[in-house]
Amino acid sequence: MPEQRMLMRVGAGFIAALDQSGGSTPKTLERYGVPQVEFAADEDLMFELVHAMRVRIMTSESFARPRVLGAILFEKTMRDSVEGLKASQYLWQRKSILPFLKIDVGLAEESSGVQLMKPIPNIDERLEEAKQLDVFGTKMRSVIKQCNPSAIEDIVDQQFEFAKSILAHGLVPIVEPEIDINAPDKQECENLLRNNLQRQVNGLDEHQHVVFKLTLPEEPNFYEEFTRHPRVLRVAALSGGYSQEESVQRLSDNRNMIASFSRALTEELRRDMGGTDFAAALDRAISGISQASAT
């Protein structure tokens, strides 16, 4: 763990988000060139198809250190096989890429302009299983859609409540209170979010460390103070629906912030690509994202 923690703090590269769940997988597959009619009546087939896409990415020569620092996995992906190992073990043992587990189980209905996380069942058992499979940390996402001060406070409080449980199991939580890029008052949401993150992270003790995953801000370097905070191992950016081009440009404007992109990583990938074309498209994406993460 000390080796992994130091790697997270100072290692080059970005965190690949390969954690699409049941709700987001259909759109991911459609962008990849797999029509919904092919899997609409068969959820097992849907997950087989998306796992095949992820395996193709993870086993590519381009998907490697030092450009790729970590990868976030859906729970089913963590347990699935990649070249004879569980996916999380493959990432760490074969490629020295830090594996993270998406631990949340989705969003509650919108209320007061935000979506909190649903209760996370069997969290202790799931965290212990993840540790046995070489997982370094977890990720949990909630969403802010409107500038409601008390609701944004609730979002951050819930994130840190789960984060402390995760820390107690020896894992490092990625705290991800996403701000919707289409929020009409996005910058004011960012102000309130930053204040609440300051309040909570300042309350951690010296042995507790988190990673922040935040929507790319309107003002460059808006979250830079967290990159120097002793309780924050790293600050990562989510693309949130921005195109690959815009995500990379916005990230380049933010010092010491690394990417944790999903759609922006896979935007140009298609199932029907030959091996050479697929590798080239993935290499272009990884190159652009890693370079922007090095600013």
C-alpha positions as CSV (number, residue, x, y, z in Angstrom):
1,M,0.0,0.0,0.0
2,P,2.8,2.6,0.7
3,E,4.2,1.9,-2.8
4,Q,0.7,2.4,-4.3
5,R,0.0,5.5,-2.3
6,M,3.2,7.2,-3.4
7,L,2.5,6.2,-7.0
8,M,-0.9,7.9,-6.7
9,R,0.6,11.0,-5.3
10,V,3.5,11.6,-7.7
11,G,3.1,9.2,-10.6
12,A,2.7,10.4,-14.2
13,G,-0.4,9.7,-16.3
14,F,-4.1,9.8,-15.9
15,I,-6.9,7.6,-14.5
16,A,-9.0,5.8,-17.1
17,A,-12.7,5.5,-16.3
18,L,-13.8,2.1,-17.5
19,D,-16.7,1.8,-15.0
20,Q,-19.8,2.2,-17.1
21,S,-22.6,0.5,-15.3
22,G,-26.0,-1.0,-16.5
23,G,-27.5,2.5,-17.0
24,S,-24.7,4.0,-19.0
25,T,-23.5,0.9,-20.9
26,P,-26.0,1.0,-23.7
27,K,-24.9,4.5,-24.8
28,T,-21.2,3.5,-24.4
29,L,-21.8,0.5,-26.7
30,E,-23.7,2.6,-29.2
31,R,-20.8,5.0,-29.5
32,Y,-18.6,2.0,-29.9
33,G,-20.7,0.9,-32.9
34,V,-22.9,-1.7,-31.3
35,P,-26.6,-1.0,-31.9
36,Q,-28.9,-1.5,-29.0
37,V,-31.0,-3.9,-31.0
38,E,-28.1,-6.4,-30.8
39,F,-28.4,-6.6,-27.0
40,A,-31.6,-4.9,-25.9
41,A,-33.3,-8.2,-24.7
42,D,-30.2,-9.7,-23.2
43,E,-28.4,-7.9,-20.3
44,D,-25.8,-10.7,-20.0
45,L,-24.9,-10.2,-23.6
46,M,-24.7,-6.4,-23.1
47,F,-22.1,-6.9,-20.3
48,E,-20.2,-9.4,-22.4
49,L,-20.0,-6.9,-25.2
50,V,-18.8,-4.0,-23.0
51,H,-16.3,-6.3,-21.3
52,A,-14.9,-7.3,-24.6
53,M,-14.4,-3.6,-25.4
54,R,-12.7,-3.0,-22.0
55,V,-10.4,-6.0,-22.5
56,R,-9.4,-4.7,-25.9
57,I,-8.5,-1.4,-24.3
58,M,-6.7,-2.8,-21.2
59,T,-4.6,-5.3,-23.2
60,S,-3.5,-2.7,-25.8
61,E,0.2,-1.8,-25.7
62,S,-0.8,1.9,-25.5
63,F,-2.7,1.3,-22.3
64,A,0.3,1.3,-20.0
65,R,2.4,3.2,-17.6
66,P,3.6,5.9,-17.5
67,R,0.8,7.4,-19.5
68,V,-2.0,5.5,-17.7
69,L,-1.7,5.8,-13.9
70,G,-4.9,4.1,-12.8
71,A,-8.2,2.6,-14.0
72,I,-11.7,2.6,-12.5
73,L,-13.6,-0.6,-12.9
74,F,-17.3,-1.6,-12.6
75,E,-17.7,-4.3,-10.0
76,K,-18.6,-7.0,-12.6
77,T,-15.5,-6.0,-14.6
78,M,-13.3,-6.3,-11.5
79,R,-14.4,-10.0,-11.2
80,D,-14.2,-10.8,-14.9
81,S,-11.1,-12.3,-16.5
82,V,-8.4,-10.6,-18.5
83,E,-5.7,-13.0,-19.8
84,G,-6.3,-15.5,-17.0
85,L,-6.5,-13.0,-14.1
86,K,-9.3,-10.9,-12.5
87,A,-9.3,-7.6,-14.3
88,S,-8.1,-5.6,-11.2
89,Q,-5.2,-8.1,-10.7
90,Y,-4.3,-7.9,-14.4
91,L,-4.0,-4.1,-14.1
92,W,-1.8,-4.2,-11.1
93,Q,0.2,-7.4,-11.5
94,R,0.8,-7.2,-15.3
95,K,0.8,-3.4,-15.9
96,S,1.4,-1.7,-12.6
97,I,-1.7,0.4,-13.1
98,L,-3.6,1.3,-10.0
99,P,-7.1,-0.4,-9.9
100,F,-10.1,1.5,-8.5
101,L,-13.6,0.0,-7.9
102,K,-16.8,1.9,-8.6
103,I,-18.4,1.3,-5.2
104,D,-21.7,3.3,-5.5
105,V,-24.8,1.6,-6.9
106,G,-26.3,4.6,-8.7
107,L,-28.0,7.8,-8.1
108,A,-31.2,8.6,-6.1
109,E,-33.9,10.6,-7.8
110,E,-33.2,14.4,-8.2
111,S,-34.2,16.4,-5.2
112,S,-33.4,20.1,-4.4
113,G,-31.3,20.2,-7.5
114,V,-28.9,17.3,-6.7
115,Q,-28.8,13.6,-6.9
116,L,-27.4,11.9,-3.9
117,M,-26.1,8.3,-4.0
118,K,-28.4,5.5,-3.2
119,P,-27.6,3.5,-0.1
120,I,-24.6,1.2,-0.7
121,P,-25.5,-2.4,0.4
122,N,-23.0,-4.9,1.8
123,I,-20.2,-2.2,1.6
124,D,-17.9,-3.9,4.1
125,E,-18.0,-7.3,2.3
126,R,-17.5,-5.6,-1.1
127,L,-14.5,-3.6,0.1
128,E,-12.8,-6.6,1.6
129,E,-13.3,-8.5,-1.7
130,A,-11.8,-5.6,-3.6
131,K,-8.7,-5.6,-1.3
132,Q,-8.2,-9.3,-2.0
133,L,-8.2,-8.5,-5.7
134,D,-5.4,-5.9,-5.5
135,V,-7.8,-2.9,-5.7
136,F,-6.2,0.3,-4.4
137,G,-9.2,2.5,-4.0
138,T,-12.8,3.2,-4.8
139,K,-14.9,5.7,-6.7
140,M,-18.4,7.0,-5.9
141,R,-20.4,9.6,-7.9
142,S,-23.1,12.0,-7.0
143,V,-24.4,14.9,-9.1
144,I,-25.1,18.6,-8.6
145,K,-27.5,20.1,-11.1
146,Q,-28.5,23.4,-9.5
147,C,-27.0,25.9,-7.0
148,N,-28.7,24.9,-3.8
149,P,-26.4,25.5,-0.8
150,S,-27.9,23.1,1.6
151,A,-28.2,20.3,-1.0
152,I,-24.6,20.8,-2.1
153,E,-23.6,20.5,1.6
154,D,-25.5,17.3,1.8
155,I,-23.8,15.9,-1.3
156,V,-20.3,16.5,0.2
157,D,-21.3,15.2,3.6
158,Q,-22.5,12.0,2.1
159,Q,-19.4,11.6,0.0
160,F,-17.2,11.9,3.1
161,E,-19.4,9.7,5.2
162,F,-18.7,6.9,2.7
163,A,-15.1,7.9,2.3
164,K,-14.4,7.4,6.0
165,S,-15.9,3.9,5.9
166,I,-13.7,3.2,2.9
167,L,-10.6,4.6,4.6
168,A,-11.3,2.3,7.6
169,H,-10.8,-0.7,5.3
170,G,-7.4,0.6,4.1
171,L,-8.6,1.7,0.7
172,V,-8.3,5.2,-0.9
173,P,-11.6,6.8,-1.9
174,I,-12.1,8.9,-5.0
175,V,-14.6,11.6,-3.9
176,E,-16.7,12.5,-7.0
177,P,-19.4,15.2,-6.5
178,E,-19.9,15.9,-10.2
179,I,-21.3,19.3,-11.3
180,D,-23.5,18.9,-14.4
181,I,-21.7,20.8,-17.3
182,N,-25.2,22.1,-18.3
183,A,-26.0,23.6,-14.9
184,P,-27.1,27.2,-15.6
185,D,-25.2,28.4,-12.6
186,K,-22.2,26.1,-12.9
187,Q,-19.6,28.6,-11.6
188,E,-21.6,29.4,-8.4
189,C,-22.0,25.6,-7.9
190,E,-18.2,25.3,-8.1
191,N,-17.8,28.0,-5.4
192,L,-20.1,26.2,-3.0
193,L,-18.6,22.8,-3.7
194,R,-15.1,24.1,-3.1
195,N,-16.1,25.6,0.2
196,N,-17.7,22.3,1.3
197,L,-14.8,20.2,0.2
198,Q,-12.4,22.5,2.2
199,R,-14.6,22.0,5.3
200,Q,-14.6,18.3,5.1
201,V,-11.0,17.6,3.9
202,N,-9.6,19.8,6.7
203,G,-11.3,17.5,9.2
204,L,-9.4,14.4,8.1
205,D,-6.6,13.2,10.3
206,E,-3.0,12.8,9.1
207,H,-3.4,9.2,8.2
208,Q,-6.5,9.7,6.0
209,H,-6.0,10.6,2.3
210,V,-8.5,11.0,-0.5
211,V,-8.5,11.7,-4.3
212,F,-10.9,14.3,-5.7
213,K,-12.5,13.8,-9.1
214,L,-14.2,17.1,-10.1
215,T,-15.9,18.5,-13.2
216,L,-13.5,20.7,-15.2
217,P,-14.0,24.2,-13.8
218,E,-15.0,27.4,-15.5
219,E,-12.1,29.3,-14.0
220,P,-8.7,27.7,-14.7
221,N,-6.9,26.4,-11.6
222,F,-10.0,26.9,-9.5
223,Y,-9.2,23.7,-7.5
224,E,-5.5,24.1,-7.4
225,E,-5.3,24.6,-3.7
226,F,-6.3,20.9,-3.3
227,T,-3.3,19.8,-5.3
228,R,-1.2,21.0,-2.4
229,H,-3.4,19.8,0.4
230,P,-1.7,17.2,2.6
231,R,-4.8,15.0,2.8
232,V,-5.4,15.0,-1.0
233,L,-3.3,12.5,-2.9
234,R,-4.4,13.8,-6.3
235,V,-7.0,16.0,-8.0
236,A,-8.5,14.4,-11.1
237,A,-10.9,15.9,-13.7
238,L,-14.0,14.3,-15.2
239,S,-15.0,15.2,-18.7
240,G,-18.7,15.2,-17.9
241,G,-19.8,15.1,-21.5
242,Y,-17.4,17.5,-23.0
243,S,-15.8,16.3,-26.2
244,Q,-12.4,14.8,-26.2
245,E,-11.0,18.0,-27.8
246,E,-12.7,20.4,-25.3
247,S,-11.9,18.1,-22.3
248,V,-8.2,18.0,-23.2
249,Q,-8.1,21.8,-23.8
250,R,-9.8,22.6,-20.5
251,L,-7.6,20.2,-18.6
252,S,-4.5,21.8,-20.1
253,D,-5.6,25.1,-18.5
254,N,-5.5,23.5,-15.0
255,R,-2.1,23.0,-13.4
256,N,-1.5,19.7,-11.5
257,M,-4.9,18.3,-12.4
258,I,-4.9,14.9,-14.1
259,A,-7.6,13.4,-16.2
260,S,-10.1,10.7,-15.2
261,F,-11.9,10.5,-18.5
262,S,-14.4,8.0,-19.8
263,R,-16.2,9.2,-22.9
264,A,-13.3,11.4,-24.0
265,L,-11.0,8.3,-23.8
266,T,-13.2,6.0,-26.0
267,E,-14.7,8.6,-28.3
268,E,-12.9,7.5,-31.4
269,L,-13.0,3.8,-30.8
270,R,-15.2,1.5,-32.9
271,R,-15.8,-2.3,-32.7
272,D,-15.3,-2.8,-36.4
273,M,-11.9,-1.2,-36.4
274,G,-9.0,-3.5,-37.3
275,G,-6.3,-4.0,-34.8
276,T,-4.0,-1.3,-36.3
277,D,-6.7,1.4,-36.5
278,F,-8.0,0.6,-33.0
279,A,-4.5,0.8,-31.5
280,A,-3.8,4.1,-33.4
281,A,-7.1,5.7,-32.2
282,L,-6.5,4.6,-28.6
283,D,-2.9,5.8,-28.7
284,R,-4.0,9.2,-30.0
285,A,-6.5,9.6,-27.1
286,I,-4.1,8.4,-24.5
287,S,-1.3,10.6,-25.8
288,G,-3.5,13.8,-25.8
289,I,-5.0,13.1,-22.4
290,S,-1.7,12.2,-20.7
291,Q,0.0,15.3,-22.1
292,A,-2.8,17.5,-20.8
293,S,-2.5,15.7,-17.4
294,A,1.2,16.7,-17.3
295,T,0.6,20.4,-17.2
